[in-house]
Amino acid sequence: MPVAIRNGRREWQRRDRAAQLGIWFAWLVGTAVVLACWEVISDRTMWMFVEDAHVQAGDLLRRMVPPRWSYMDKLWRPLWDTLNIATLGTLLAILGGVPLAFLAARNTTPSVLLVRPVALFVIVASRSINSLIWALLLVSVIGPGVLAGILAIAFRSVGFIGKLLYEALEEIDAAPVEAVTATGAGKAQVVAYAMVPQVAPAFAGISVFRWDINIRESTVLGLVGAGGIGLQLEASISQLAWQEASVIFLVILATVLASEWLSARIRHAII
């Protein structure tokens, strides 16, 4: 029985038969889907490998200890490339995401019927494809290297920035817009003096937050040849150099923690 709150008091309401049957039917369908998925997973799982997974995991951890710290000398340049991939990719995404957001927002788009659907499609397309897949496609098109990683991060991030920013634009207070419009200001002046100041804190927070995410994503792009420290990780794993791989894992962890701390401080200072 659902609960409704009226005048600060909880009141029980009886469901009708149709609603009750609908709820039970939804639970039945959900349970059937879960059981069917579990059966498919179970049939395609080699349980003989799962049974001794803890043994294999322990053996792998023993091979990774102690880390080979002398390998750090070869990681500084790939780590620098990783930071550059994340930073430059975020900057490119900002350059593309900001105009895309203004084209997608109802209160700033030149055409709700023509321009806005196109902008929304670009946003959805960008967010639908993971950065690793973007990197895989770009490596096959422009070749392996840092450029493919930068573009992969940019293509993945432009939809994220565009979506959150256009939602912020649509939620702004209309009073400042009306006040500036009443002075006879043009559309560009209304945007600059009434809209931009309202979304500037949100834009800064979105940009820093996306940069923090891109630091994490750029660490694995090297697995498909898009440069960065992931390239060293792939080489170490391929050679079964687990002591070197453990160093890379620790460096990635330290980098992510540092970027998390830095982005939190920046967002706290801005917002």
LORO-392122 format. One record per residue (C-alpha): x, y, z. Coordinates in steps of 0.25 Angstrom, whole numbers. Example, Ala and Ser with C-alpha at 12.3 -4.5 7.8 and 13.67 -1.06 7.14 Angstrom:
// residues 2
@x 49; y -18; z 31
@x 55; y -4; z 29
//
This chain:
// residues 271
@x 0; y 0; z 0
@x 6; y 14; z -4
@x 8; y 25; z 6
@x 3; y 39; z 3
@x 7; y 51; z 12
@x -4; y 61; z 14
@x -3; y 73; z 24
@x 9; y 67; z 30
@x 3; y 53; z 33
@x 5; y 40; z 26
@x -8; y 34; z 20
@x -9; y 20; z 15
@x -15; y 18; z 1
@x -20; y 5; z -4
@x -16; y 1; z -18
@x -26; y -3; z -28
@x -26; y -17; z -34
@x -20; y -13; z -48
@x -9; y -5; z -41
@x -6; y -17; z -32
@x -6; y -27; z -44
@x 3; y -18; z -51
@x 14; y -17; z -40
@x 14; y -32; z -39
@x 15; y -34; z -54
@x 27; y -24; z -54
@x 34; y -32; z -43
@x 31; y -45; z -50
@x 37; y -40; z -63
@x 49; y -34; z -56
@x 51; y -48; z -49
@x 50; y -55; z -62
@x 60; y -46; z -69
@x 70; y -47; z -57
@x 69; y -63; z -57
@x 70; y -63; z -73
@x 83; y -54; z -72
@x 89; y -63; z -61
@x 87; y -76; z -69
@x 94; y -69; z -81
@x 105; y -65; z -73
@x 106; y -78; z -66
@x 106; y -86; z -79
@x 118; y -77; z -84
@x 126; y -77; z -72
@x 137; y -87; z -70
@x 135; y -90; z -55
@x 148; y -99; z -54
@x 156; y -86; z -56
@x 147; y -78; z -46
@x 149; y -89; z -35
@x 164; y -86; z -34
@x 164; y -71; z -37
@x 168; y -68; z -23
@x 180; y -77; z -25
@x 184; y -70; z -38
@x 182; y -56; z -32
@x 191; y -59; z -21
@x 202; y -64; z -30
@x 201; y -52; z -38
@x 202; y -43; z -26
@x 214; y -50; z -22
@x 220; y -48; z -35
@x 218; y -33; z -34
@x 225; y -31; z -21
@x 234; y -24; z -19
@x 232; y -13; z -29
@x 244; y -11; z -38
@x 246; y 4; z -34
@x 258; y 6; z -44
@x 247; y 5; z -55
@x 242; y 19; z -51
@x 253; y 25; z -60
@x 245; y 20; z -72
@x 232; y 25; z -67
@x 234; y 40; z -66
@x 232; y 43; z -81
@x 220; y 34; z -83
@x 214; y 40; z -70
@x 216; y 54; z -76
@x 209; y 49; z -89
@x 197; y 44; z -81
@x 196; y 58; z -74
@x 197; y 65; z -87
@x 187; y 56; z -94
@x 177; y 58; z -83
@x 179; y 73; z -82
@x 179; y 76; z -97
@x 168; y 67; z -100
@x 160; y 74; z -89
@x 163; y 88; z -95
@x 159; y 83; z -109
@x 146; y 78; z -103
@x 143; y 91; z -97
@x 145; y 99; z -110
@x 135; y 89; z -116
@x 126; y 87; z -105
@x 123; y 102; z -101
@x 117; y 106; z -115
@x 110; y 92; z -116
@x 103; y 95; z -102
@x 98; y 109; z -107
@x 93; y 102; z -120
@x 86; y 91; z -112
@x 80; y 100; z -101
@x 65; y 104; z -104
@x 68; y 118; z -99
@x 80; y 121; z -107
@x 79; y 112; z -120
@x 76; y 119; z -133
@x 66; y 109; z -137
@x 58; y 99; z -128
@x 54; y 91; z -140
@x 66; y 90; z -148
@x 79; y 94; z -140
@x 76; y 88; z -127
@x 73; y 74; z -131
@x 86; y 73; z -139
@x 94; y 78; z -126
@x 87; y 68; z -118
@x 90; y 57; z -127
@x 105; y 61; z -127
@x 105; y 61; z -111
@x 98; y 48; z -111
@x 108; y 42; z -121
@x 120; y 47; z -113
@x 115; y 41; z -100
@x 111; y 28; z -106
@x 125; y 24; z -110
@x 135; y 21; z -100
@x 149; y 28; z -101
@x 156; y 15; z -102
@x 147; y 12; z -115
@x 150; y 26; z -120
@x 165; y 23; z -118
@x 164; y 10; z -125
@x 157; y 16; z -137
@x 166; y 28; z -138
@x 179; y 19; z -137
@x 174; y 12; z -149
@x 171; y 25; z -156
@x 183; y 34; z -153
@x 193; y 24; z -147
@x 197; y 21; z -133
@x 203; y 33; z -124
@x 199; y 44; z -114
@x 190; y 51; z -125
@x 180; y 39; z -126
@x 179; y 40; z -110
@x 177; y 55; z -110
@x 166; y 54; z -120
@x 160; y 42; z -114
@x 159; y 49; z -101
@x 153; y 61; z -108
@x 142; y 54; z -116
@x 138; y 47; z -103
@x 138; y 59; z -94
@x 131; y 69; z -104
@x 117; y 62; z -101
@x 119; y 62; z -86
@x 123; y 77; z -86
@x 112; y 81; z -96
@x 101; y 73; z -89
@x 104; y 78; z -75
@x 106; y 93; z -80
@x 93; y 93; z -88
@x 85; y 88; z -76
@x 91; y 99; z -68
@x 88; y 109; z -78
@x 73; y 105; z -79
@x 72; y 106; z -63
@x 77; y 120; z -62
@x 69; y 131; z -55
@x 61; y 138; z -66
@x 60; y 152; z -58
@x 74; y 157; z -62
@x 72; y 153; z -76
@x 59; y 161; z -76
@x 66; y 173; z -70
@x 77; y 173; z -79
@x 68; y 171; z -91
@x 59; y 183; z -86
@x 71; y 192; z -88
@x 71; y 190; z -103
@x 83; y 181; z -102
@x 85; y 171; z -114
@x 85; y 156; z -113
@x 100; y 155; z -112
@x 100; y 165; z -101
@x 89; y 158; z -94
@x 97; y 145; z -94
@x 110; y 152; z -90
@x 104; y 160; z -78
@x 92; y 152; z -73
@x 95; y 138; z -77
@x 110; y 135; z -76
@x 111; y 141; z -62
@x 101; y 131; z -57
@x 107; y 119; z -63
@x 121; y 122; z -61
@x 123; y 115; z -48
@x 116; y 103; z -54
@x 125; y 103; z -66
@x 137; y 104; z -58
@x 133; y 92; z -49
@x 129; y 84; z -61
@x 142; y 87; z -68
@x 151; y 83; z -56
@x 142; y 71; z -53
@x 144; y 66; z -67
@x 159; y 68; z -67
@x 159; y 59; z -54
@x 152; y 48; z -62
@x 161; y 50; z -74
@x 173; y 48; z -65
@x 168; y 34; z -62
@x 163; y 30; z -76
@x 176; y 35; z -82
@x 184; y 25; z -74
@x 178; y 13; z -82
@x 178; y 19; z -96
@x 192; y 13; z -98
@x 186; y -1; z -98
@x 181; y 2; z -112
@x 193; y 10; z -116
@x 189; y 24; z -113
@x 201; y 28; z -105
@x 203; y 31; z -90
@x 207; y 22; z -79
@x 197; y 11; z -83
@x 206; y 8; z -94
@x 217; y 4; z -84
@x 207; y -4; z -76
@x 203; y -12; z -89
@x 218; y -15; z -92
@x 220; y -19; z -77
@x 208; y -28; z -77
@x 212; y -34; z -90
@x 226; y -38; z -86
@x 220; y -43; z -72
@x 229; y -33; z -65
@x 220; y -32; z -53
@x 229; y -24; z -44
@x 230; y -13; z -55
@x 215; y -14; z -56
@x 213; y -12; z -41
@x 221; y 1; z -42
@x 212; y 6; z -53
@x 200; y 2; z -45
@x 205; y 10; z -33
@x 209; y 22; z -42
@x 195; y 22; z -48
@x 188; y 21; z -34
@x 197; y 33; z -29
@x 194; y 41; z -42
@x 179; y 39; z -40
@x 179; y 42; z -25
@x 187; y 55; z -28
@x 177; y 59; z -39
@x 165; y 57; z -30
@x 171; y 65; z -19
@x 175; y 76; z -29
@x 162; y 77; z -36
@x 154; y 77; z -23
@x 162; y 89; z -18
@x 160; y 96; z -31
@x 145; y 93; z -31
@x 144; y 98; z -16
@x 152; y 111; z -20
@x 143; y 114; z -32
@x 129; y 110; z -27
//
